[in-house]
Amino acid sequence: MINLLIMGKPGAGKGTQAARLLDYYKLTHISTGDIYREEMAKDSPIGILAKKYIGQGELVPDNVTNDIVRNVLNQKDYPNGFMLDGYPRTKTQAIALDKMLEDLNIHLTAVINVDVEDKVLLVRMAGRRVCSNCGATYHIDFHPSAKEGICDVCGSKLIQREDDLEESVLNRLRIYNEKTKPLLDYYKKKGLLLIVNGEDPTATVFQNIVNKLGE
Ligand code: AP5
């Protein structure tokens, strides 16, 4: 069983790499961002609450996110292991995750940090387009869909995420530096941290992650 955690600044390529790694290692994806986007699309009570924070680039409160992840992990629906993506993002979440894993007697295999400079992220998020139906991710220059504005996977319309507008992106970066970046040290001290250069082409980043996991 391989249990991974993928970290990085907003737009670093966590979702892009997670999609490849899930396929390669046959892991179950647990993305708190995807869970919130699904809840928002359904207009569920959690979605309505999350929308207030996400559109402005703020974090959803820790207790809400911890409850969601605890619930998913407790279902034990990850026969080959899991890939946590976008969680934890605060020290409180990291401590809560430690307790969840301890209760389930599960260990993290590694924490992957996809490292990218801020100026690169701004270009990536300005050009990101996502499928309004299946969530597949594209970039107008680096990873365009075959037909402009249409998803290659399911044929639905591509849209720009509300939190990819510049003001929200800058706020997300500020919050990342303040609340999430300190977790790199937290996992380094536990001997779990692997760092890859996220500015390389997507396939190279993926290969470097696989190589490092194999070491
Ligand atoms: P979430 O969805 O987790 O957003 P994020 O961390 O900001 O990450 P992104 O999805 O923006 O980017 P990514 O790193 O996955 O990059 P991608 O692969 O798409 O969370 C959204 C919101 O939900 C949060 O802001 C928060 O409000 C809330 N939330 C979620 N989790 C929470 C938690 N734990 N606690 C509280 N609140 C929470 O790539 C970006 C673009 O770059 C794409 O266009 C892609 O095609 C392109 N690209 C990727 N890799 C490369 C490459 N190597 N070269 C060139 N282009 C590339």
Boltz pocket constraint, residues with backbone or C-beta under 6 A from the ligand:
constraints:
  - pocket:
      binder: B
      contacts: [[A, 8], [A, 9], [A, 10], [A, 11], [A, 12], [A, 13], [A, 14], [A, 15], [A, 16], [A, 17], [A, 32], [A, 33], [A, 34], [A, 36], [A, 50], [A, 53], [A, 54], [A, 57], [A, 58], [A, 59], [A, 60], [A, 61], [A, 62], [A, 65], [A, 85], [A, 86], [A, 87], [A, 88], [A, 89], [A, 93], [A, 124], [A, 125], [A, 127], [A, 128], [A, 129], [A, 137], [A, 138], [A, 139], [A, 140], [A, 142], [A, 143], [A, 163], [A, 172], [A, 198], [A, 199], [A, 200], [A, 201], [A, 202], [A, 205]]
      max_distance: 6.0
